[in-house]
């Protein structure tokens, strides 16, 4: 689906800041920012990514902070049939 279709279907932009430990230096924390359109309150895409990280990436997770924002609300969208221009 395209982004507009996702937003109209109730998806919102989810941004996660992932803190993880470096594989060779356990005392060093690094960050990774992840963004994707996802459904609140279950966040299936975010949890799939976290599971992928834990299975495939060597840097162990320290913590995850995330925020979710719907970009189009039901009251903000309206279908326009025509347009009139006055010169």
Biopython code that builds the backbone (N, CA, C, O; Angstrom):
import numpy as np
from Bio.PDB.StructureBuilder import StructureBuilder

atoms = [
    (1, "UNK", "N", (0.826, -1.187, 0.000)),
    (1, "UNK", "CA", (0.000, 0.000, 0.000)),
    (1, "UNK", "C", (0.869, 1.248, 0.000)),
    (1, "UNK", "O", (1.997, 1.242, 0.491)),
    (2, "UNK", "N", (0.325, 2.302, -0.553)),
    (2, "UNK", "CA", (1.034, 3.579, -0.519)),
    (2, "UNK", "C", (0.837, 4.255, 0.834)),
    (2, "UNK", "O", (-0.036, 3.869, 1.611)),
    (3, "UNK", "N", (1.654, 5.264, 1.104)),
    (3, "UNK", "CA", (1.621, 5.924, 2.410)),
    (3, "UNK", "C", (0.259, 6.530, 2.720)),
    (3, "UNK", "O", (-0.227, 6.400, 3.844)),
    (4, "UNK", "N", (-0.364, 7.187, 1.752)),
    (4, "UNK", "CA", (-1.665, 7.803, 1.984)),
    (4, "UNK", "C", (-2.708, 6.753, 2.313)),
    (4, "UNK", "O", (-3.528, 6.954, 3.208)),
    (5, "UNK", "N", (-2.689, 5.635, 1.601)),
    (5, "UNK", "CA", (-3.639, 4.564, 1.883)),
    (5, "UNK", "C", (-3.428, 3.991, 3.285)),
    (5, "UNK", "O", (-4.391, 3.671, 3.982)),
    (6, "UNK", "N", (-2.172, 3.866, 3.690)),
    (6, "UNK", "CA", (-1.885, 3.379, 5.044)),
    (6, "UNK", "C", (-2.425, 4.342, 6.097)),
    (6, "UNK", "O", (-3.027, 3.915, 7.082)),
    (7, "UNK", "N", (-2.211, 5.646, 5.888)),
    (7, "UNK", "CA", (-2.687, 6.628, 6.855)),
    (7, "UNK", "C", (-4.211, 6.629, 6.940)),
    (7, "UNK", "O", (-4.773, 6.762, 8.027)),
    (8, "UNK", "N", (-4.878, 6.481, 5.799)),
    (8, "UNK", "CA", (-6.342, 6.443, 5.813)),
    (8, "UNK", "C", (-6.863, 5.157, 6.456)),
    (8, "UNK", "O", (-7.988, 5.135, 6.956)),
    (9, "UNK", "N", (-6.070, 4.095, 6.450)),
    (9, "UNK", "CA", (-6.462, 2.827, 7.069)),
    (9, "UNK", "C", (-6.180, 2.813, 8.577)),
    (9, "UNK", "O", (-6.413, 1.798, 9.232)),
    (10, "UNK", "N", (-5.684, 3.919, 9.135)),
    (10, "UNK", "CA", (-5.464, 4.005, 10.572)),
    (10, "UNK", "C", (-4.021, 3.865, 11.009)),
    (10, "UNK", "O", (-3.739, 3.914, 12.206)),
    (11, "UNK", "N", (-3.106, 3.692, 10.081)),
    (11, "UNK", "CA", (-1.695, 3.579, 10.436)),
    (11, "UNK", "C", (-1.139, 4.950, 10.789)),
    (11, "UNK", "O", (-1.614, 5.971, 10.291)),
    (12, "UNK", "N", (-0.144, 4.964, 11.638)),
    (12, "UNK", "CA", (0.550, 6.187, 11.994)),
    (12, "UNK", "C", (2.044, 5.961, 11.908)),
    (12, "UNK", "O", (2.510, 4.824, 11.849)),
    (13, "UNK", "N", (2.785, 7.043, 11.902)),
    (13, "UNK", "CA", (4.241, 6.941, 11.817)),
    (13, "UNK", "C", (4.808, 6.636, 13.202)),
    (13, "UNK", "O", (4.610, 7.397, 14.148)),
    (14, "UNK", "N", (5.503, 5.527, 13.303)),
    (14, "UNK", "CA", (6.132, 5.112, 14.552)),
    (14, "UNK", "C", (7.637, 5.313, 14.415)),
    (14, "UNK", "O", (8.256, 4.830, 13.467)),
    (15, "UNK", "N", (8.208, 6.023, 15.358)),
    (15, "UNK", "CA", (9.647, 6.266, 15.387)),
    (15, "UNK", "C", (10.203, 5.652, 16.662)),
    (15, "UNK", "O", (9.715, 5.928, 17.758)),
    (16, "UNK", "N", (11.223, 4.821, 16.514)),
    (16, "UNK", "CA", (11.837, 4.169, 17.673)),
    (16, "UNK", "C", (13.317, 4.532, 17.730)),
    (16, "UNK", "O", (14.019, 4.510, 16.720)),
    (17, "UNK", "N", (13.770, 4.863, 18.923)),
    (17, "UNK", "CA", (15.191, 5.085, 19.170)),
    (17, "UNK", "C", (15.678, 3.880, 19.958)),
    (17, "UNK", "O", (15.261, 3.656, 21.095)),
    (18, "UNK", "N", (16.552, 3.118, 19.353)),
    (18, "UNK", "CA", (17.011, 1.856, 19.923)),
    (18, "UNK", "C", (18.421, 2.043, 20.468)),
    (18, "UNK", "O", (19.329, 2.447, 19.742)),
    (19, "UNK", "N", (18.597, 1.747, 21.752)),
    (19, "UNK", "CA", (19.898, 1.799, 22.392)),
    (19, "UNK", "C", (20.418, 0.367, 22.494)),
    (19, "UNK", "O", (19.726, -0.523, 22.989)),
    (20, "UNK", "N", (21.634, 0.159, 22.023)),
    (20, "UNK", "CA", (22.205, -1.184, 22.057)),
    (20, "UNK", "C", (23.677, -1.120, 22.446)),
    (20, "UNK", "O", (24.341, -0.095, 22.290)),
    (21, "UNK", "N", (24.162, -2.238, 22.953)),
    (21, "UNK", "CA", (25.564, -2.328, 23.363)),
    (21, "UNK", "C", (26.411, -2.805, 22.189)),
    (21, "UNK", "O", (25.979, -3.652, 21.405)),
    (22, "UNK", "N", (27.597, -2.267, 22.075)),
    (22, "UNK", "CA", (28.518, -2.697, 21.031)),
    (22, "UNK", "C", (28.966, -4.125, 21.333)),
    (22, "UNK", "O", (29.247, -4.439, 22.490)),
    (23, "UNK", "N", (29.041, -5.002, 20.323)),
    (23, "UNK", "CA", (29.396, -6.402, 20.571)),
    (23, "UNK", "C", (30.775, -6.584, 21.225)),
    (23, "UNK", "O", (30.932, -7.437, 22.098)),
    (24, "UNK", "N", (31.768, -5.793, 20.811)),
    (24, "UNK", "CA", (33.127, -5.954, 21.337)),
    (24, "UNK", "C", (33.393, -5.116, 22.582)),
    (24, "UNK", "O", (34.333, -5.391, 23.328)),
    (25, "UNK", "N", (32.577, -4.105, 22.807)),
    (25, "UNK", "CA", (32.775, -3.185, 23.936)),
    (25, "UNK", "C", (31.443, -3.045, 24.658)),
    (25, "UNK", "O", (30.655, -2.159, 24.328)),
    (26, "UNK", "N", (31.183, -3.887, 25.619)),
    (26, "UNK", "CA", (29.884, -3.968, 26.298)),
    (26, "UNK", "C", (29.533, -2.706, 27.085)),
    (26, "UNK", "O", (28.359, -2.479, 27.378)),
    (27, "UNK", "N", (30.516, -1.884, 27.432)),
    (27, "UNK", "CA", (30.237, -0.675, 28.198)),
    (27, "UNK", "C", (29.868, 0.514, 27.317)),
    (27, "UNK", "O", (29.537, 1.582, 27.832)),
    (28, "UNK", "N", (29.922, 0.344, 25.993)),
    (28, "UNK", "CA", (29.617, 1.436, 25.067)),
    (28, "UNK", "C", (28.202, 1.256, 24.527)),
    (28, "UNK", "O", (27.864, 0.199, 23.994)),
    (29, "UNK", "N", (27.376, 2.294, 24.667)),
    (29, "UNK", "CA", (26.024, 2.287, 24.108)),
    (29, "UNK", "C", (26.012, 3.043, 22.793)),
    (29, "UNK", "O", (26.679, 4.068, 22.653)),
    (30, "UNK", "N", (25.264, 2.545, 21.841)),
    (30, "UNK", "CA", (25.095, 3.193, 20.552)),
    (30, "UNK", "C", (23.602, 3.316, 20.290)),
    (30, "UNK", "O", (22.806, 2.637, 20.940)),
    (31, "UNK", "N", (23.208, 4.169, 19.352)),
    (31, "UNK", "CA", (21.785, 4.334, 19.052)),
    (31, "UNK", "C", (21.510, 4.059, 17.587)),
    (31, "UNK", "O", (22.381, 4.201, 16.729)),
    (32, "UNK", "N", (20.279, 3.662, 17.326)),
    (32, "UNK", "CA", (19.789, 3.414, 15.983)),
    (32, "UNK", "C", (18.367, 3.939, 15.944)),
    (32, "UNK", "O", (17.585, 3.666, 16.855)),
    (33, "UNK", "N", (18.010, 4.700, 14.891)),
    (33, "UNK", "CA", (16.661, 5.242, 14.755)),
    (33, "UNK", "C", (15.941, 4.473, 13.659)),
    (33, "UNK", "O", (16.476, 4.282, 12.567)),
    (34, "UNK", "N", (14.713, 4.031, 13.962)),
    (34, "UNK", "CA", (13.894, 3.226, 13.046)),
    (34, "UNK", "C", (12.547, 3.915, 12.891)),
    (34, "UNK", "O", (11.954, 4.350, 13.878)),
    (35, "UNK", "N", (12.052, 4.019, 11.639)),
    (35, "UNK", "CA", (10.735, 4.603, 11.372)),
    (35, "UNK", "C", (9.963, 3.719, 10.415)),
    (35, "UNK", "O", (10.514, 3.189, 9.451)),
    (36, "UNK", "N", (8.682, 3.568, 10.697)),
    (36, "UNK", "CA", (7.815, 2.770, 9.840)),
    (36, "UNK", "C", (6.365, 3.114, 10.170)),
    (36, "UNK", "O", (6.063, 3.548, 11.282)),
    (37, "UNK", "N", (5.472, 2.918, 9.205)),
    (37, "UNK", "CA", (4.049, 3.075, 9.477)),
    (37, "UNK", "C", (3.574, 1.825, 10.197)),
    (37, "UNK", "O", (3.838, 0.704, 9.760)),
    (38, "UNK", "N", (2.863, 2.029, 11.316)),
    (38, "UNK", "CA", (2.477, 0.917, 12.169)),
    (38, "UNK", "C", (1.117, 1.200, 12.801)),
    (38, "UNK", "O", (0.658, 2.342, 12.826)),
    (39, "UNK", "N", (0.488, 0.158, 13.305)),
    (39, "UNK", "CA", (-0.821, 0.263, 13.944)),
    (39, "UNK", "C", (-0.679, 0.276, 15.462)),
    (39, "UNK", "O", (-0.076, -0.621, 16.051)),
    (40, "UNK", "N", (-1.246, 1.311, 16.087)),
    (40, "UNK", "CA", (-1.285, 1.364, 17.552)),
    (40, "UNK", "C", (-2.544, 0.635, 18.000)),
    (40, "UNK", "O", (-3.509, 0.645, 17.236)),
    (41, "UNK", "N", (-2.621, 0.025, 19.125)),
    (41, "UNK", "CA", (-1.652, -0.043, 20.212)),
    (41, "UNK", "C", (-0.797, -1.300, 20.178)),
    (41, "UNK", "O", (0.010, -1.505, 21.085)),
    (42, "UNK", "N", (-0.943, -2.155, 19.157)),
    (42, "UNK", "CA", (-0.203, -3.424, 19.141)),
    (42, "UNK", "C", (1.195, -3.307, 18.545)),
    (42, "UNK", "O", (2.080, -4.070, 18.930)),
    (43, "UNK", "N", (1.422, -2.385, 17.627)),
    (43, "UNK", "CA", (2.718, -2.139, 16.994)),
    (43, "UNK", "C", (3.361, -3.407, 16.431)),
    (43, "UNK", "O", (4.463, -3.768, 16.845)),
    (44, "UNK", "N", (2.694, -4.093, 15.493)),
    (44, "UNK", "CA", (3.260, -5.345, 14.970)),
    (44, "UNK", "C", (4.574, -5.157, 14.211)),
    (44, "UNK", "O", (5.466, -5.997, 14.328)),
    (45, "UNK", "N", (4.716, -4.085, 13.442)),
    (45, "UNK", "CA", (5.959, -3.876, 12.684)),
    (45, "UNK", "C", (7.131, -3.608, 13.623)),
    (45, "UNK", "O", (8.229, -4.119, 13.401)),
    (46, "UNK", "N", (6.912, -2.820, 14.659)),
    (46, "UNK", "CA", (7.981, -2.529, 15.623)),
    (46, "UNK", "C", (8.433, -3.800, 16.332)),
    (46, "UNK", "O", (9.633, -4.039, 16.465)),
    (47, "UNK", "N", (7.497, -4.608, 16.781)),
    (47, "UNK", "CA", (7.875, -5.829, 17.492)),
    (47, "UNK", "C", (8.530, -6.850, 16.561)),
    (47, "UNK", "O", (9.401, -7.603, 16.995)),
    (48, "UNK", "N", (8.121, -6.887, 15.280)),
    (48, "UNK", "CA", (8.814, -7.756, 14.314)),
    (48, "UNK", "C", (10.264, -7.321, 14.162)),
    (48, "UNK", "O", (11.164, -8.159, 14.111)),
    (49, "UNK", "N", (10.497, -5.992, 14.088)),
    (49, "UNK", "CA", (11.854, -5.490, 13.945)),
    (49, "UNK", "C", (12.692, -5.805, 15.186)),
    (49, "UNK", "O", (13.857, -6.184, 15.063)),
    (50, "UNK", "N", (12.115, -5.652, 16.374)),
    (50, "UNK", "CA", (12.849, -5.955, 17.607)),
    (50, "UNK", "C", (13.193, -7.442, 17.666)),
    (50, "UNK", "O", (14.298, -7.802, 18.071)),
    (51, "UNK", "N", (12.265, -8.304, 17.269)),
    (51, "UNK", "CA", (12.549, -9.741, 17.237)),
    (51, "UNK", "C", (13.651, -10.056, 16.229)),
    (51, "UNK", "O", (14.528, -10.877, 16.499)),
    (52, "UNK", "N", (13.604, -9.388, 15.042)),
    (52, "UNK", "CA", (14.664, -9.558, 14.042)),
    (52, "UNK", "C", (16.011, -9.149, 14.630)),
    (52, "UNK", "O", (17.008, -9.852, 14.463)),
    (53, "UNK", "N", (16.034, -8.003, 15.322)),
    (53, "UNK", "CA", (17.275, -7.514, 15.926)),
    (53, "UNK", "C", (17.838, -8.540, 16.905)),
    (53, "UNK", "O", (19.030, -8.846, 16.865)),
    (54, "UNK", "N", (17.001, -9.065, 17.769)),
    (54, "UNK", "CA", (17.469, -9.998, 18.790)),
    (54, "UNK", "C", (17.976, -11.305, 18.183)),
    (54, "UNK", "O", (18.874, -11.937, 18.740)),
    (55, "UNK", "N", (17.407, -11.716, 17.046)),
    (55, "UNK", "CA", (17.821, -12.974, 16.425)),
    (55, "UNK", "C", (19.044, -12.827, 15.518)),
    (55, "UNK", "O", (19.895, -13.716, 15.489)),
    (56, "UNK", "N", (19.146, -11.717, 14.776)),
    (56, "UNK", "CA", (20.139, -11.613, 13.705)),
    (56, "UNK", "C", (21.300, -10.665, 13.972)),
    (56, "UNK", "O", (22.349, -10.805, 13.343)),
    (57, "UNK", "N", (21.155, -9.713, 14.875)),
    (57, "UNK", "CA", (22.184, -8.687, 15.072)),
    (57, "UNK", "C", (22.909, -8.958, 16.383)),
    (57, "UNK", "O", (22.282, -9.272, 17.395)),
    (58, "UNK", "N", (24.235, -8.834, 16.359)),
    (58, "UNK", "CA", (25.053, -9.196, 17.509)),
    (58, "UNK", "C", (24.962, -8.220, 18.675)),
    (58, "UNK", "O", (25.169, -8.621, 19.821)),
    (59, "UNK", "N", (24.659, -6.961, 18.417)),
    (59, "UNK", "CA", (24.616, -5.975, 19.501)),
    (59, "UNK", "C", (23.384, -6.156, 20.362)),
    (59, "UNK", "O", (22.270, -5.948, 19.880)),
    (60, "UNK", "N", (23.547, -6.543, 21.640)),
    (60, "UNK", "CA", (22.381, -6.753, 22.505)),
    (60, "UNK", "C", (21.660, -5.443, 22.816)),
    (60, "UNK", "O", (22.290, -4.402, 23.001)),
    (61, "UNK", "N", (20.342, -5.512, 22.869)),
    (61, "UNK", "CA", (19.533, -4.325, 23.140)),
    (61, "UNK", "C", (19.672, -3.894, 24.596)),
    (61, "UNK", "O", (19.723, -4.720, 25.507)),
    (62, "UNK", "N", (19.730, -2.594, 24.786)),
    (62, "UNK", "CA", (19.720, -2.024, 26.126)),
    (62, "UNK", "C", (18.326, -1.509, 26.447)),
    (62, "UNK", "O", (17.762, -1.841, 27.489)),
    (63, "UNK", "N", (17.762, -0.687, 25.540)),
    (63, "UNK", "CA", (16.415, -0.150, 25.730)),
    (63, "UNK", "C", (15.885, 0.372, 24.398)),
    (63, "UNK", "O", (16.636, 0.579, 23.444)),
    (64, "UNK", "N", (14.567, 0.577, 24.363)),
    (64, "UNK", "CA", (13.894, 1.101, 23.166)),
    (64, "UNK", "C", (12.911, 2.173, 23.618)),
    (64, "UNK", "O", (12.081, 1.936, 24.496)),
    (65, "UNK", "N", (13.012, 3.356, 23.012)),
    (65, "UNK", "CA", (12.046, 4.438, 23.222)),
    (65, "UNK", "C", (11.319, 4.651, 21.915)),
    (65, "UNK", "O", (11.952, 4.680, 20.859)),
    (66, "UNK", "N", (9.997, 4.804, 21.956)),
    (66, "UNK", "CA", (9.290, 5.030, 20.705)),
    (66, "UNK", "C", (8.135, 5.995, 20.896)),
    (66, "UNK", "O", (7.639, 6.199, 22.004)),
    (67, "UNK", "N", (7.723, 6.583, 19.779)),
    (67, "UNK", "CA", (6.573, 7.473, 19.744)),
    (67, "UNK", "C", (5.758, 7.127, 18.510)),
    (67, "UNK", "O", (6.276, 6.590, 17.531)),
    (68, "UNK", "N", (4.473, 7.447, 18.576)),
    (68, "UNK", "CA", (3.554, 7.122, 17.482)),
    (68, "UNK", "C", (2.693, 8.345, 17.216)),
    (68, "UNK", "O", (2.193, 8.973, 18.149)),
    (69, "UNK", "N", (2.521, 8.682, 15.952)),
    (69, "UNK", "CA", (1.722, 9.855, 15.577)),
    (69, "UNK", "C", (0.909, 9.541, 14.329)),
    (69, "UNK", "O", (1.455, 9.160, 13.294)),
    (70, "UNK", "N", (-0.402, 9.708, 14.443)),
    (70, "UNK", "CA", (-1.252, 9.594, 13.257)),
    (70, "UNK", "C", (-1.152, 10.911, 12.503)),
    (70, "UNK", "O", (-1.367, 11.981, 13.073)),
    (71, "UNK", "N", (-0.828, 10.826, 11.231)),
    (71, "UNK", "CA", (-0.619, 12.040, 10.445)),
    (71, "UNK", "C", (-1.907, 12.565, 9.842)),
    (71, "UNK", "O", (-2.038, 13.769, 9.619)),
    (72, "UNK", "N", (-2.857, 11.690, 9.575)),
    (72, "UNK", "CA", (-4.166, 12.103, 9.075)),
    (72, "UNK", "C", (-5.203, 11.587, 10.053)),
    (72, "UNK", "O", (-5.278, 10.388, 10.324)),
    (73, "UNK", "N", (-5.997, 12.500, 10.579)),
    (73, "UNK", "CA", (-7.072, 12.123, 11.477)),
    (73, "UNK", "C", (-8.369, 12.056, 10.682)),
    (73, "UNK", "O", (-8.467, 12.705, 9.641)),
    (74, "UNK", "N", (-9.362, 11.304, 11.124)),
    (74, "UNK", "CA", (-10.598, 11.164, 10.350)),
    (74, "UNK", "C", (-11.256, 12.487, 9.998)),
    (74, "UNK", "O", (-11.824, 12.614, 8.913)),
    (75, "UNK", "N", (-11.197, 13.481, 10.886)),
    (75, "UNK", "CA", (-11.835, 14.767, 10.612)),
    (75, "UNK", "C", (-11.064, 15.656, 9.647)),
    (75, "UNK", "O", (-11.601, 16.670, 9.201)),
    (76, "UNK", "N", (-9.835, 15.317, 9.314)),
    (76, "UNK", "CA", (-9.006, 16.160, 8.462)),
    (76, "UNK", "C", (-9.085, 15.798, 6.987)),
    (76, "UNK", "O", (-8.610, 16.563, 6.148)),
    (77, "UNK", "N", (-9.656, 14.684, 6.654)),
    (77, "UNK", "CA", (-9.702, 14.225, 5.275)),
    (77, "UNK", "C", (-11.094, 14.429, 4.717)),
    (77, "UNK", "O", (-12.088, 14.081, 5.356)),
    (78, "UNK", "N", (-11.163, 15.001, 3.510)),
    (78, "UNK", "CA", (-12.451, 15.097, 2.834)),
    (78, "UNK", "C", (-12.237, 14.916, 1.346)),
    (78, "UNK", "O", (-11.216, 15.323, 0.792)),
    (79, "UNK", "N", (-13.200, 14.308, 0.723)),
    (79, "UNK", "CA", (-13.112, 14.010, -0.712)),
    (79, "UNK", "C", (-13.567, 15.232, -1.505)),
    (79, "UNK", "O", (-14.669, 15.733, -1.283)),
    (80, "UNK", "N", (-12.743, 15.714, -2.417)),
    (80, "UNK", "CA", (-13.067, 16.881, -3.242)),
    (80, "UNK", "C", (-13.375, 16.398, -4.638)),
    (80, "UNK", "O", (-12.578, 15.692, -5.255)),
    (81, "UNK", "N", (-14.558, 16.789, -5.139)),
    (81, "UNK", "CA", (-14.993, 16.327, -6.447)),
    (81, "UNK", "C", (-14.510, 17.260, -7.554)),
    (81, "UNK", "O", (-14.124, 16.798, -8.628)),
    (82, "UNK", "N", (-14.527, 18.553, -7.304)),
    (82, "UNK", "CA", (-14.155, 19.503, -8.351)),
    (82, "UNK", "C", (-13.400, 20.688, -7.787)),
    (82, "UNK", "O", (-13.245, 20.831, -6.574)),
    (83, "UNK", "N", (-12.934, 21.532, -8.688)),
    (83, "UNK", "CA", (-12.170, 22.705, -8.283)),
    (83, "UNK", "C", (-12.535, 23.847, -9.218)),
    (83, "UNK", "O", (-12.584, 23.670, -10.435)),
    (84, "UNK", "N", (-12.791, 25.014, -8.649)),
    (84, "UNK", "CA", (-13.104, 26.204, -9.438)),
    (84, "UNK", "C", (-11.983, 27.203, -9.265)),
    (84, "UNK", "O", (-11.537, 27.472, -8.150)),
    (85, "UNK", "N", (-11.526, 27.758, -10.392)),
    (85, "UNK", "CA", (-10.463, 28.768, -10.340)),
    (85, "UNK", "C", (-11.006, 30.082, -10.889)),
    (85, "UNK", "O", (-11.652, 30.118, -11.936)),
    (86, "UNK", "N", (-10.736, 31.140, -10.172)),
    (86, "UNK", "CA", (-11.096, 32.484, -10.605)),
    (86, "UNK", "C", (-9.823, 33.259, -10.870)),
    (86, "UNK", "O", (-8.940, 33.338, -10.016)),
    (87, "UNK", "N", (-9.733, 33.837, -12.075)),
    (87, "UNK", "CA", (-8.529, 34.598, -12.413)),
    (87, "UNK", "C", (-8.765, 36.054, -12.230)),
    (87, "UNK", "O", (-7.864, 36.860, -12.465)),
]
sb = StructureBuilder()
sb.init_structure("model")
sb.init_model(0)
sb.init_chain("A")
sb.init_seg("    ")
for serial, (resi, resn, name, xyz) in enumerate(atoms, 1):
    if name == "N":
        sb.init_residue(resn, " ", resi, " ")
    sb.init_atom(name, np.array(xyz, "f"), 0.0, 1.0, " ", f" {name:<3s}", serial, name[0])
structure = sb.get_structure()
